[in-house]
């Protein structure tokens, strides 16, 4: 009897992906992975970074990775410093964090992406539930097994099922982390003048040079 049940259990394990019920994503809590990309400038590099780290902490986030390159503008006007961050901010406060960041630095560009993983998430969850049921069935069969050969077969199948369950759990934890904590990729450049100020200065210089050339032509006529 245990051997016949084992065959049925093996068939169940092999057909897990095809026995999943159809899922309507609207019936489940949406699982959205949000990512943000920001580039910014600051005239007060060290102060901005200190305030940024405090802001991250205030919003319950953390720094996943960070890197500072370049030289202080006080030493070399032609080689500014850059701070590159990968931040993880709770999804419920990430918008507040980004709005607050605009008060610390001058944003030059920003963007965001949103990936809907609702179907993938609940598909993994359904697969895990099927495997959990199979594990319970295999444990019962192991208790009823009467031969060493059958016990070994059941244990082998049980090991495979447990390994698959742990793999699915890991994937679900990764999704949970990505959904709960949005990723913010932030790059901050140390500058003497903000980009818009530099553009305005360049335009003013062009206008001045243009007027000088006109006046020069006029006076040489």
Backbone as ProteinMPNN parsed JSONL, in Angstrom:
{"seq_chain_A": "XXXXXXXXXXXXXXXXXXXXXXXXXXXXXXXXXXXXXXXXXXXXXXXXXXXXXXXXXXXXXXXXXXXXXXXXXXXXXXXXXXXXXXXXXXXXXXXXXXXXXXXXXXXXXXXXXXXXXXXXXXXXXXXXXXXXXXXXXXXXXXXXXXXXXXXXXXXXXXXXXXXXXXXXXXXXXXXXXXXXXXXXXXXXXXXXXXXXXXXXXXXXXXXXXXXXXXXXXXXXX", "coords_chain_A": {"N_chain_A": [[0.833, -1.206, 0.0], [1.957, 1.217, 0.799], [3.861, 1.475, -1.183], [2.268, 1.859, -3.48], [1.073, 4.263, -2.793], [3.323, 5.844, -2.738], [4.022, 5.995, -5.443], [1.932, 7.538, -6.346], [2.469, 9.857, -4.962], [4.91, 10.65, -6.057], [4.083, 11.203, -8.634], [2.499, 13.374, -8.093], [4.392, 15.253, -7.227], [5.87, 15.583, -9.568], [4.053, 16.771, -11.204], [3.498, 19.241, -10.178], [3.697, 21.962, -11.131], [1.801, 22.01, -13.117], [-0.605, 21.564, -11.93], [-1.504, 23.783, -10.664], [-3.964, 26.111, -9.563], [-5.954, 28.388, -11.565], [-5.231, 31.851, -11.331], [-6.571, 34.915, -10.336], [-5.24, 37.989, -10.327], [-6.399, 40.206, -9.147], [-7.681, 39.299, -6.934], [-5.89, 39.099, -4.936], [-3.473, 40.533, -2.647], [-1.651, 43.134, -4.023], [1.65, 42.818, -5.288], [4.212, 44.795, -5.62], [7.261, 45.8, -6.939], [9.232, 48.489, -6.404], [11.515, 50.793, -7.81], [13.892, 53.432, -7.689], [15.696, 56.018, -9.362], [18.092, 58.449, -8.946], [19.897, 61.398, -9.642], [22.027, 63.927, -8.406], [23.169, 67.187, -7.235], [25.435, 69.004, -5.094], [26.586, 71.757, -3.141], [27.63, 71.628, -0.708], [29.106, 69.138, 0.16], [30.015, 67.248, 2.259], [28.339, 67.941, 4.428], [25.831, 67.485, 3.274], [25.868, 64.704, 2.907], [25.935, 63.783, 5.551], [23.449, 64.694, 6.491], [21.829, 63.287, 4.768], [22.24, 60.595, 5.546], [21.121, 60.712, 8.083], [18.484, 61.219, 7.374], [17.825, 58.878, 6.035], [17.86, 57.048, 8.142], [15.797, 58.121, 9.736], [13.587, 57.5, 8.221], [13.426, 54.805, 8.437], [15.061, 53.286, 6.809], [17.974, 51.77, 5.202], [21.49, 51.685, 4.313], [22.467, 49.923, 1.601], [24.686, 49.717, -0.044], [27.577, 51.796, -0.601], [29.664, 54.363, -2.027], [32.408, 56.558, -2.33], [34.043, 58.724, -4.483], [36.737, 60.555, -6.141], [38.068, 63.939, -5.6], [38.298, 66.505, -3.074], [36.854, 69.613, -3.867], [38.132, 71.85, -2.937], [40.747, 71.239, -3.103], [41.182, 70.486, -5.711], [39.847, 71.997, -8.383], [38.961, 70.871, -10.69], [38.268, 68.26, -10.391], [35.813, 66.783, -9.058], [34.031, 65.398, -6.184], [32.189, 62.331, -5.924], [29.348, 60.699, -4.639], [27.98, 57.58, -4.385], [25.116, 55.754, -3.88], [23.281, 52.843, -2.886], [20.218, 52.425, -1.728], [17.884, 51.135, 0.679], [14.641, 51.607, 1.278], [11.716, 51.669, 3.301], [8.709, 50.767, 1.655], [6.363, 52.162, 2.252], [7.215, 54.65, 3.06], [8.909, 55.69, 1.19], [8.292, 57.666, -0.74], [8.024, 59.966, 0.807], [10.616, 60.12, 1.738], [12.044, 60.652, -0.662], [10.935, 63.14, -1.396], [11.89, 64.65, 0.725], [14.586, 64.478, 0.255], [14.967, 66.245, -1.808], [15.195, 68.616, -0.498], [17.701, 68.572, 0.492], [19.634, 68.276, -1.49], [20.428, 69.302, -4.901], [18.383, 68.197, -7.302], [19.087, 66.723, -10.372], [18.252, 64.836, -12.195], [15.714, 62.319, -12.334], [14.001, 59.197, -11.897], [11.761, 56.363, -12.08], [10.769, 52.924, -11.593], [8.314, 50.327, -11.748], [7.608, 47.098, -10.93], [5.293, 44.603, -11.37], [4.832, 41.847, -9.515], [2.896, 40.194, -8.671], [1.46, 37.892, -9.707], [3.601, 36.084, -10.081], [4.498, 35.835, -7.46], [2.309, 34.663, -6.015], [2.029, 32.358, -7.458], [4.364, 30.983, -6.803], [3.806, 30.648, -4.106], [1.553, 28.985, -4.199], [2.672, 26.699, -5.349], [4.353, 25.975, -3.279], [2.513, 25.295, -1.281], [1.35, 23.008, -2.384], [3.553, 21.299, -2.364], [4.023, 21.206, 0.38], [1.792, 19.774, 1.227], [2.384, 17.391, -0.008], [4.658, 16.672, 1.402], [3.614, 16.12, 3.946], [2.054, 13.883, 3.3], [4.042, 12.077, 2.493], [5.487, 11.729, 4.852], [3.608, 10.379, 6.384], [3.431, 8.027, 4.882], [5.983, 7.077, 5.251], [5.936, 6.318, 7.905], [4.281, 4.13, 7.694], [5.633, 2.387, 6.103], [6.952, -0.842, 5.322], [9.147, -2.133, 4.359], [12.71, -1.958, 3.845], [13.601, -1.021, 1.387], [11.382, 0.416, 0.401], [11.238, 2.415, 2.355], [13.64, 3.779, 1.91], [13.175, 4.786, -0.647], [11.033, 6.503, -0.131], [12.228, 8.314, 1.645], [14.129, 9.472, -0.035], [12.497, 10.757, -1.911], [11.209, 12.469, -0.139], [13.309, 14.086, 0.716], [13.875, 15.472, -1.634], [11.5, 16.9, -1.944], [11.507, 18.52, 0.355], [13.788, 20.043, -0.154], [12.923, 21.451, -2.404], [10.835, 22.918, -1.28], [12.238, 24.589, 0.518], [13.709, 26.062, -1.315], [11.671, 27.483, -2.637], [10.706, 28.959, -0.484], [12.871, 30.642, -0.013], [12.871, 32.156, -2.383], [10.415, 33.462, -2.088], [10.937, 34.987, 0.19], [12.833, 36.739, -0.816], [11.298, 38.166, -2.671], [9.473, 39.303, -0.84], [11.169, 41.011, 0.563], [12.024, 42.775, -1.478], [9.609, 43.927, -2.191], [8.697, 45.074, 0.193], [10.743, 46.849, 0.854], [11.718, 49.512, -0.98], [14.056, 50.149, -3.644], [16.515, 52.589, -3.875], [18.555, 54.222, -6.031], [21.101, 56.379, -5.789], [23.031, 59.124, -6.801], [25.356, 61.555, -5.975], [26.88, 64.581, -6.791], [29.635, 66.67, -6.094], [29.695, 70.127, -6.473], [30.673, 73.423, -7.672], [29.001, 75.321, -8.761], [25.513, 74.956, -9.402], [24.028, 72.999, -12.026], [22.066, 74.4, -13.563], [22.742, 76.99, -12.923], [25.241, 77.15, -14.054], [24.589, 76.903, -16.724], [23.062, 79.22, -17.06], [25.053, 81.107, -16.585], [26.746, 80.604, -18.72], [25.089, 81.303, -20.862], [24.775, 84.002, -20.366], [27.398, 84.868, -20.791], [27.661, 84.271, -23.498], [25.803, 86.054, -24.571], [26.992, 88.471, -23.836], [29.435, 88.325, -25.259], [28.369, 88.347, -27.823], [27.171, 90.886, -27.978], [29.437, 92.454, -27.674], [30.794, 91.827, -30.04], [29.014, 92.867, -31.924], [29.078, 95.585, -31.262], [31.731, 96.059, -31.796], [31.848, 95.709, -34.548], [30.179, 97.79, -35.264], [31.543, 100.106, -34.41], [33.769, 100.018, -36.038], [32.969, 100.598, -38.501]], "CA_chain_A": [[0.0, 0.0, 0.0], [2.868, 2.353, 0.871], [4.511, 1.606, -2.484], [1.299, 2.435, -4.4], [0.921, 5.657, -2.398], [4.555, 6.527, -3.124], [3.924, 6.282, -6.875], [1.012, 8.666, -6.489], [3.144, 11.034, -4.444], [5.909, 11.035, -7.052], [3.343, 11.809, -9.737], [2.059, 14.685, -7.62], [5.554, 16.127, -7.246], [6.283, 15.865, -10.94], [3.035, 17.567, -11.892], [3.17, 20.393, -9.348], [3.521, 23.208, -11.861], [0.647, 21.954, -14.014], [-1.841, 21.392, -11.184], [-1.812, 25.019, -9.972], [-5.247, 26.699, -9.982], [-5.884, 29.67, -12.234], [-5.236, 32.903, -10.339], [-6.93, 36.264, -10.735], [-4.388, 38.847, -9.5], [-7.213, 41.174, -8.417], [-8.165, 38.687, -5.706], [-4.785, 39.027, -3.991], [-2.756, 41.777, -2.357], [-0.672, 43.41, -5.079], [3.068, 42.772, -4.929], [4.869, 45.703, -6.553], [8.651, 46.138, -6.623], [9.502, 49.837, -6.891], [12.913, 51.229, -7.812], [14.045, 54.844, -8.02], [17.031, 56.425, -9.776], [18.218, 59.888, -8.736], [21.214, 62.035, -9.69], [21.884, 65.231, -7.757], [24.368, 67.991, -7.016], [25.461, 69.744, -3.84], [27.745, 72.63, -2.919], [28.111, 71.279, 0.636], [29.168, 67.683, 0.008], [30.085, 66.518, 3.533], [27.129, 68.228, 5.195], [24.705, 66.828, 2.604], [25.925, 63.261, 3.168], [25.55, 63.564, 6.947], [21.995, 64.883, 6.588], [21.206, 62.193, 4.024], [22.275, 59.395, 6.388], [20.13, 60.916, 9.144], [17.171, 61.09, 6.732], [17.633, 57.438, 5.775], [17.526, 56.439, 9.44], [14.491, 58.628, 10.165], [12.538, 56.838, 7.436], [13.479, 53.36, 8.659], [15.804, 52.617, 5.744], [19.378, 51.467, 5.459], [22.382, 51.772, 3.155], [22.878, 48.602, 1.139], [26.07, 49.902, -0.485], [27.923, 53.197, -0.844], [31.021, 54.579, -2.525], [32.774, 57.949, -2.568], [35.215, 58.829, -5.355], [37.118, 61.909, -6.511], [38.807, 64.762, -4.649], [37.633, 67.709, -2.594], [37.008, 70.743, -4.796], [39.066, 72.821, -2.35], [42.085, 70.827, -3.522], [41.26, 70.413, -7.175], [38.587, 72.507, -8.928], [38.599, 70.149, -11.913], [38.001, 66.85, -10.064], [34.864, 66.801, -7.953], [33.723, 64.128, -5.51], [30.896, 61.7, -6.204], [28.865, 59.701, -3.674], [27.017, 56.685, -5.027], [24.42, 54.952, -2.875], [22.128, 51.973, -3.124], [19.47, 52.525, -0.474], [16.638, 50.368, 0.824], [13.722, 52.432, 2.068], [10.391, 51.049, 3.383], [7.838, 51.192, 0.559], [5.333, 53.103, 2.705], [7.785, 55.971, 3.345], [9.901, 56.055, 0.176], [7.919, 58.92, -1.388], [8.368, 61.015, 1.77], [12.08, 60.193, 1.721], [12.479, 61.303, -1.9], [10.55, 64.544, -1.292], [12.799, 65.277, 1.687], [15.917, 64.533, -0.372], [15.001, 67.444, -2.645], [15.561, 69.75, 0.358], [19.107, 68.408, 0.854], [20.497, 68.384, -2.671], [19.785, 69.797, -6.117], [18.091, 67.059, -8.183], [19.276, 67.01, -11.798], [17.419, 63.884, -12.94], [15.099, 61.288, -11.49], [13.118, 58.264, -12.597], [11.318, 55.246, -11.249], [10.173, 51.77, -12.264], [7.458, 49.509, -10.88], [7.413, 45.754, -11.484], [4.206, 43.867, -10.722], [5.2, 40.428, -9.39], [1.782, 39.553, -7.954], [1.21, 36.546, -10.238], [4.772, 35.25, -9.794], [4.556, 35.597, -6.019], [1.296, 33.71, -5.573], [2.321, 31.09, -8.123], [5.348, 30.329, -5.934], [3.122, 30.286, -2.868], [0.704, 27.831, -4.494], [3.553, 25.549, -5.529], [4.843, 25.571, -1.966], [1.407, 24.646, -0.572], [1.232, 21.66, -2.951], [4.69, 20.527, -1.87], [3.819, 20.99, 1.818], [0.829, 18.68, 1.335], [3.089, 16.174, -0.393], [5.561, 16.309, 2.495], [2.794, 15.49, 4.987], [1.682, 12.549, 2.81], [5.245, 11.227, 2.492], [5.805, 11.396, 6.248], [2.668, 9.334, 6.802], [3.824, 6.792, 4.196], [7.225, 6.599, 5.879], [5.538, 5.65, 9.153], [3.591, 2.88, 7.357], [6.495, 1.542, 5.269], [7.312, -2.116, 5.965], [10.409, -2.651, 3.821], [13.819, -0.998, 3.803], [13.623, -0.44, 0.045], [10.321, 1.42, 0.323], [11.628, 3.511, 3.244], [14.691, 4.539, 1.229], [12.538, 5.514, -1.746], [10.236, 7.59, 0.451], [13.155, 9.319, 2.18], [14.727, 10.184, -1.163], [11.469, 11.67, -2.417], [10.968, 13.459, 0.901], [14.444, 15.021, 0.672], [13.678, 16.327, -2.807], [10.373, 17.788, -1.667], [11.955, 19.5, 1.352], [14.718, 20.951, -0.84], [12.107, 22.328, -3.256], [10.107, 23.829, -0.394], [13.188, 25.592, 1.012], [14.034, 26.932, -2.448], [10.532, 28.371, -2.836], [10.675, 29.879, 0.659], [13.913, 31.64, -0.258], [12.389, 33.048, -3.443], [9.345, 34.29, -1.527], [11.562, 35.956, 1.097], [13.465, 37.76, -1.663], [10.203, 39.009, -3.154], [8.958, 40.058, 0.302], [12.128, 42.074, 0.843], [12.002, 43.753, -2.572], [8.318, 44.621, -2.16], [8.601, 45.852, 1.438], [11.751, 47.911, 0.83], [12.036, 50.0, -2.322], [15.477, 50.408, -3.893], [16.813, 53.934, -4.37], [19.928, 54.398, -6.515], [21.326, 57.823, -5.674], [24.38, 59.625, -7.069], [25.479, 62.97, -5.625], [28.138, 65.18, -7.25], [30.033, 67.931, -5.474], [29.864, 71.153, -7.508], [30.832, 74.82, -7.257], [27.724, 75.913, -9.176], [24.544, 73.988, -9.895], [23.969, 72.905, -13.491], [21.252, 75.473, -14.13], [23.501, 78.22, -12.741], [26.31, 77.099, -15.04], [23.96, 77.178, -18.021], [22.717, 80.637, -17.078], [26.302, 81.857, -16.7], [27.226, 80.426, -20.095], [24.22, 82.097, -21.729], [25.115, 85.408, -20.143], [28.675, 85.108, -21.454], [27.405, 84.287, -24.94], [25.127, 87.315, -24.883], [27.993, 89.536, -23.712], [30.339, 88.221, -26.412], [27.615, 88.732, -29.014], [27.03, 92.336, -27.946], [30.772, 93.026, -27.915], [31.096, 91.683, -31.47], [28.154, 93.816, -32.642], [29.612, 96.918, -31.015], [33.02, 96.144, -32.482], [31.543, 95.914, -35.975], [29.576, 99.123, -35.411], [32.555, 101.166, -34.255], [34.783, 99.902, -37.082], [32.368, 100.966, -39.797]], "C_chain_A": [[0.865, 1.254, 0.0], [3.521, 2.6, -0.473], [3.57, 2.251, -3.493], [1.113, 3.929, -4.103], [2.128, 6.476, -2.814], [4.535, 6.913, -4.588], [3.025, 7.497, -7.116], [1.649, 9.954, -6.02], [4.172, 11.556, -5.425], [5.234, 11.743, -8.208], [2.889, 13.212, -9.362], [3.201, 15.676, -7.691], [5.956, 16.507, -8.64], [5.292, 16.784, -11.645], [2.655, 18.832, -11.153], [2.85, 21.634, -10.156], [2.268, 23.203, -12.725], [-0.671, 21.819, -13.268], [-2.236, 22.655, -10.428], [-3.142, 25.576, -10.465], [-5.014, 28.014, -10.698], [-6.027, 30.778, -11.193], [-5.613, 34.238, -10.951], [-6.206, 37.211, -9.791], [-5.198, 39.838, -8.678], [-7.704, 40.626, -7.091], [-7.094, 38.651, -4.619], [-4.186, 40.407, -3.755], [-1.665, 41.973, -3.413], [0.747, 43.393, -4.524], [3.834, 43.576, -5.987], [6.284, 46.002, -6.062], [8.953, 47.494, -7.248], [10.981, 50.182, -6.756], [12.979, 52.678, -8.278], [15.495, 55.139, -8.376], [17.102, 57.954, -9.704], [19.675, 60.32, -8.909], [21.037, 63.456, -9.172], [23.231, 65.919, -7.611], [24.279, 68.656, -5.645], [26.721, 70.597, -3.764], [28.375, 72.339, -1.556], [28.119, 69.758, 0.763], [29.097, 66.941, 1.347], [28.822, 66.713, 4.363], [25.921, 67.512, 4.603], [24.683, 65.336, 2.901], [25.518, 62.932, 4.605], [24.033, 63.665, 7.118], [21.247, 63.771, 5.86], [21.142, 60.928, 4.872], [21.272, 59.497, 7.536], [18.717, 60.729, 8.589], [16.837, 59.631, 6.449], [17.174, 56.744, 7.047], [16.135, 56.851, 9.91], [13.344, 57.909, 9.456], [12.606, 55.306, 7.528], [14.229, 52.59, 7.598], [17.222, 52.277, 6.147], [20.173, 51.554, 4.157], [22.845, 50.37, 2.785], [24.326, 48.636, 0.647], [26.319, 51.386, -0.724], [29.374, 53.288, -1.286], [31.251, 56.059, -2.763], [34.058, 57.978, -3.386], [35.522, 60.297, -5.635], [37.831, 62.639, -5.389], [38.004, 65.995, -4.277], [37.904, 68.867, -3.541], [37.931, 71.825, -4.25], [40.5, 72.515, -2.754], [42.232, 70.892, -5.038], [39.907, 70.815, -7.769], [38.087, 71.711, -10.12], [38.307, 68.666, -11.653], [37.106, 66.791, -8.838], [34.656, 65.412, -7.353], [32.323, 63.641, -5.899], [30.581, 60.71, -5.074], [27.783, 58.875, -4.365], [26.422, 55.751, -3.974], [23.407, 53.994, -3.511], [21.417, 51.892, -1.784], [18.249, 51.624, -0.492], [15.763, 51.139, 1.798], [12.353, 51.745, 2.113], [9.44, 51.631, 2.339], [6.823, 52.249, 0.995], [5.891, 54.508, 2.969], [8.765, 56.447, 2.276], [9.569, 57.382, -0.511], [8.259, 60.11, -0.489], [9.881, 61.229, 1.774], [12.574, 60.965, 0.5], [12.128, 62.791, -1.884], [11.496, 65.301, -0.359], [14.203, 65.423, 1.113], [16.067, 65.791, -1.212], [15.368, 68.684, -1.841], [17.04, 69.708, 0.742], [20.043, 68.683, -0.307], [19.698, 68.914, -3.859], [19.621, 68.629, -7.087], [18.269, 67.47, -9.638], [18.498, 66.044, -12.685], [16.867, 62.837, -11.983], [14.178, 60.421, -12.332], [12.73, 57.138, -11.665], [10.751, 54.135, -12.127], [9.335, 51.002, -11.252], [7.199, 48.172, -11.577], [6.34, 45.017, -10.686], [4.548, 42.378, -10.712], [4.112, 39.645, -8.66], [1.563, 38.106, -8.408], [2.354, 35.603, -9.91], [4.804, 34.866, -8.316], [3.568, 34.517, -5.584], [1.397, 32.37, -6.302], [3.323, 30.301, -7.29], [4.689, 29.836, -4.647], [2.242, 29.047, -3.065], [1.541, 26.564, -4.662], [4.032, 25.026, -4.177], [3.755, 24.849, -1.17], [1.211, 23.21, -1.065], [2.342, 20.762, -2.404], [4.575, 20.245, -0.369], [2.849, 19.835, 2.048], [1.497, 17.356, 0.993], [4.028, 15.716, 0.719], [4.802, 15.609, 3.617], [2.436, 14.063, 4.58], [2.868, 11.592, 2.86], [5.638, 10.821, 3.906], [4.887, 10.301, 6.774], [3.035, 7.992, 6.183], [5.082, 6.192, 4.816], [6.925, 5.848, 7.173], [4.926, 4.272, 8.869], [4.463, 1.911, 6.559], [6.937, 0.297, 6.034], [8.618, -2.7, 5.45], [11.446, -1.537, 3.756], [13.843, -0.269, 2.458], [12.596, 0.685, -0.09], [10.669, 2.644, 1.173], [12.675, 4.407, 2.578], [14.119, 5.382, 0.087], [11.761, 6.72, -1.226], [11.146, 8.706, 0.959], [13.821, 10.139, 1.071], [13.75, 11.214, -1.728], [11.212, 12.803, -1.429], [12.074, 14.518, 0.912], [14.311, 15.994, -0.489], [12.571, 17.355, -2.572], [10.789, 18.89, -0.7], [12.891, 20.528, 0.714], [13.958, 21.94, -1.717], [11.328, 23.354, -2.433], [11.027, 24.949, 0.093], [13.575, 26.569, -0.089], [12.919, 27.942, -2.698], [10.421, 29.39, -1.706], [11.684, 31.007, 0.471], [13.469, 32.647, -1.304], [11.297, 33.982, -2.926], [9.909, 35.352, -0.579], [12.224, 37.085, 0.316], [12.404, 38.722, -2.189], [9.65, 39.885, -2.03], [9.862, 41.248, 0.614], [12.073, 43.171, -0.209], [10.712, 44.56, -2.592], [8.24, 45.549, -0.948], [9.56, 47.038, 1.457], [12.074, 48.289, -0.609], [13.535, 50.271, -2.427], [15.638, 51.801, -4.486], [18.286, 54.003, -4.747], [20.193, 55.893, -6.616], [22.796, 58.169, -5.914], [24.407, 61.126, -6.809], [26.857, 63.469, -6.049], [28.394, 66.484, -6.504], [30.318, 68.959, -6.571], [30.108, 72.521, -6.88], [29.546, 75.575, -7.567], [26.803, 74.804, -9.664], [24.466, 74.068, -11.413], [23.212, 74.07, -14.105], [21.966, 76.811, -14.021], [24.619, 78.305, -13.771], [25.773, 77.432, -16.428], [23.624, 78.659, -18.15], [23.962, 81.499, -17.256], [26.839, 81.793, -18.122], [26.412, 81.262, -21.066], [24.532, 83.586, -21.605], [26.417, 85.772, -20.86], [28.5, 85.171, -22.971], [26.763, 85.596, -25.381], [26.121, 88.481, -24.85], [28.941, 89.529, -24.908], [29.647, 88.672, -27.7], [27.488, 90.256, -29.104], [28.361, 93.024, -28.229], [31.112, 92.973, -29.397], [30.281, 92.657, -32.311], [28.7, 95.244, -32.501], [30.928, 97.131, -31.747], [32.818, 96.415, -33.968], [31.018, 97.332, -36.195], [30.63, 100.23, -35.366], [33.626, 101.129, -35.331], [34.23, 100.249, -38.454], [32.802, 102.392, -40.184]], "O_chain_A": [[0.568, 2.227, -0.693], [3.724, 3.744, -0.879], [3.998, 3.095, -4.281], [1.009, 4.749, -5.014], [2.003, 7.641, -3.192], [4.967, 8.006, -4.955], [3.306, 8.353, -7.955], [1.412, 11.019, -6.592], [4.298, 12.766, -5.611], [5.732, 12.751, -8.708], [2.89, 14.122, -10.191], [3.024, 16.803, -8.154], [6.349, 17.648, -8.878], [5.658, 17.495, -12.58], [1.625, 19.44, -11.444], [1.842, 22.295, -9.903], [1.726, 24.263, -13.038], [-1.738, 21.939, -13.869], [-3.182, 22.634, -9.64], [-3.424, 25.523, -11.662], [-4.005, 28.682, -10.472], [-6.843, 30.67, -10.278], [-5.045, 34.647, -11.963], [-6.504, 37.247, -8.597], [-4.744, 40.273, -7.619], [-8.101, 41.392, -6.213], [-7.366, 38.218, -3.499], [-4.367, 41.326, -4.554], [-0.857, 41.077, -3.658], [1.007, 43.893, -3.429], [4.071, 43.101, -7.098], [6.481, 46.405, -4.916], [8.935, 47.639, -8.471], [11.612, 49.905, -5.737], [12.218, 53.097, -9.15], [16.414, 54.585, -7.773], [16.294, 58.659, -10.309], [20.581, 59.678, -8.379], [20.034, 64.111, -9.456], [24.285, 65.322, -7.83], [23.189, 68.847, -5.104], [27.781, 70.212, -4.257], [29.503, 72.748, -1.282], [27.242, 69.172, 1.398], [28.219, 66.101, 1.545], [28.297, 65.758, 4.935], [25.081, 66.993, 5.339], [23.618, 64.759, 3.123], [24.844, 61.932, 4.853], [23.413, 62.842, 7.791], [20.165, 63.361, 6.281], [20.109, 60.261, 4.915], [20.651, 58.506, 7.918], [17.857, 60.151, 9.253], [15.692, 59.207, 6.608], [16.228, 55.957, 7.036], [15.38, 56.025, 10.424], [12.266, 57.732, 10.022], [11.924, 54.604, 6.783], [14.066, 51.375, 7.482], [17.62, 52.473, 7.295], [19.616, 51.506, 3.061], [23.533, 49.71, 3.564], [25.095, 47.705, 0.887], [25.392, 52.141, -1.014], [30.198, 52.429, -0.974], [30.397, 56.743, -3.328], [35.045, 57.335, -3.027], [34.689, 61.172, -5.402], [38.16, 62.051, -4.359], [37.158, 66.468, -5.035], [39.039, 69.08, -3.966], [38.458, 72.632, -5.015], [41.361, 73.395, -2.753], [43.268, 71.298, -5.566], [38.935, 70.065, -7.669], [36.933, 71.848, -10.524], [38.118, 67.9, -12.598], [37.593, 66.754, -7.708], [35.048, 64.397, -7.931], [31.415, 64.429, -6.163], [31.458, 59.977, -4.619], [26.797, 59.416, -4.865], [27.147, 55.049, -3.27], [22.775, 54.299, -4.522], [21.957, 51.352, -0.819], [17.654, 51.38, -1.542], [16.094, 51.302, 2.972], [11.869, 51.282, 1.08], [9.376, 52.848, 2.162], [6.462, 53.128, 0.212], [5.119, 55.46, 3.09], [9.388, 57.497, 2.435], [10.478, 58.147, -0.833], [8.727, 61.142, -0.97], [10.363, 62.361, 1.808], [13.433, 61.839, 0.625], [12.934, 63.617, -2.311], [11.856, 66.448, -0.623], [14.922, 66.367, 1.44], [17.162, 66.342, -1.321], [15.8, 69.688, -2.407], [17.577, 70.688, 1.257], [21.118, 69.256, -0.127], [18.469, 68.968, -3.831], [20.605, 68.128, -7.63], [17.674, 68.448, -10.089], [18.126, 66.394, -13.805], [17.475, 62.518, -10.962], [13.644, 60.862, -13.35], [13.305, 56.981, -10.588], [10.312, 54.374, -13.252], [9.612, 51.025, -10.053], [6.642, 48.128, -12.673], [6.469, 44.833, -9.476], [4.555, 41.725, -11.756], [4.366, 38.576, -8.105], [1.49, 37.2, -7.578], [2.127, 34.462, -9.509], [5.098, 33.724, -7.964], [3.933, 33.577, -4.878], [0.899, 31.358, -5.808], [3.16, 29.097, -7.09], [4.983, 28.742, -4.165], [2.194, 28.169, -2.203], [1.17, 25.494, -4.18], [4.111, 23.819, -3.95], [4.05, 23.889, -0.457], [0.939, 22.307, -0.274], [2.101, 19.614, -2.031], [4.977, 19.18, 0.1], [3.048, 19.016, 2.946], [1.221, 16.329, 1.614], [4.179, 14.518, 0.955], [5.281, 14.622, 4.174], [2.5, 13.143, 5.395], [2.714, 10.427, 3.228], [6.073, 9.691, 4.131], [5.316, 9.412, 7.51], [2.968, 6.954, 6.84], [5.233, 4.973, 4.899], [7.586, 4.86, 7.494], [5.033, 3.359, 9.688], [4.089, 0.756, 6.357], [7.254, 0.359, 7.222], [9.146, -3.65, 6.029], [11.122, -0.356, 3.632], [14.074, 0.939, 2.397], [12.892, 1.757, -0.617], [10.425, 3.778, 0.761], [12.607, 5.632, 2.669], [14.519, 6.528, -0.121], [11.818, 7.809, -1.797], [10.879, 9.888, 0.739], [14.045, 11.341, 1.22], [14.105, 12.364, -1.989], [11.021, 13.953, -1.826], [11.803, 15.705, 1.096], [14.594, 17.185, -0.354], [12.692, 18.52, -2.95], [10.463, 20.059, -0.908], [12.805, 21.723, 0.997], [14.3, 23.121, -1.771], [11.18, 24.507, -2.836], [10.644, 26.119, 0.083], [13.748, 27.761, 0.164], [13.186, 29.118, -2.943], [10.083, 30.549, -1.943], [11.397, 32.169, 0.755], [13.663, 33.851, -1.136], [11.261, 35.159, -3.287], [9.421, 36.482, -0.547], [12.184, 38.244, 0.73], [12.585, 39.939, -2.157], [9.387, 41.07, -2.236], [9.386, 42.349, 0.892], [12.075, 44.356, 0.122], [10.712, 45.734, -2.962], [7.769, 46.681, -1.058], [9.244, 48.096, 2.002], [12.631, 47.49, -1.363], [14.196, 50.58, -1.436], [14.986, 52.15, -5.47], [19.162, 53.862, -3.893], [19.583, 56.587, -7.429], [23.691, 57.579, -5.306], [23.592, 61.876, -7.348], [27.875, 62.864, -5.713], [27.488, 67.294, -6.309], [31.091, 68.691, -7.49], [29.793, 72.748, -5.712], [29.06, 76.362, -6.755], [27.256, 73.83, -10.267], [24.803, 75.092, -12.007], [23.678, 74.664, -15.077], [21.831, 77.668, -14.894], [24.914, 79.378, -14.298], [26.411, 78.144, -17.204], [23.859, 79.278, -19.188], [23.94, 82.495, -17.979], [27.323, 82.787, -18.664], [26.965, 81.863, -21.988], [24.55, 84.323, -22.59], [26.529, 86.842, -21.459], [29.104, 86.006, -23.643], [27.119, 86.17, -26.41], [26.1, 89.357, -25.714], [29.22, 90.571, -25.5], [30.266, 89.3, -28.558], [27.675, 90.841, -30.171], [28.416, 94.038, -28.926], [31.647, 93.931, -29.955], [30.782, 93.211, -33.29], [28.774, 96.0, -33.47], [31.211, 98.219, -32.249], [33.515, 97.233, -34.569], [31.362, 97.99, -37.176], [30.612, 101.16, -36.172], [34.331, 102.119, -35.522], [34.95, 100.197, -39.452], [32.408, 102.893, -41.238]]}, "name": "protein", "num_of_chains": 1, "seq": "XXXXXXXXXXXXXXXXXXXXXXXXXXXXXXXXXXXXXXXXXXXXXXXXXXXXXXXXXXXXXXXXXXXXXXXXXXXXXXXXXXXXXXXXXXXXXXXXXXXXXXXXXXXXXXXXXXXXXXXXXXXXXXXXXXXXXXXXXXXXXXXXXXXXXXXXXXXXXXXXXXXXXXXXXXXXXXXXXXXXXXXXXXXXXXXXXXXXXXXXXXXXXXXXXXXXXXXXXXXXX"}
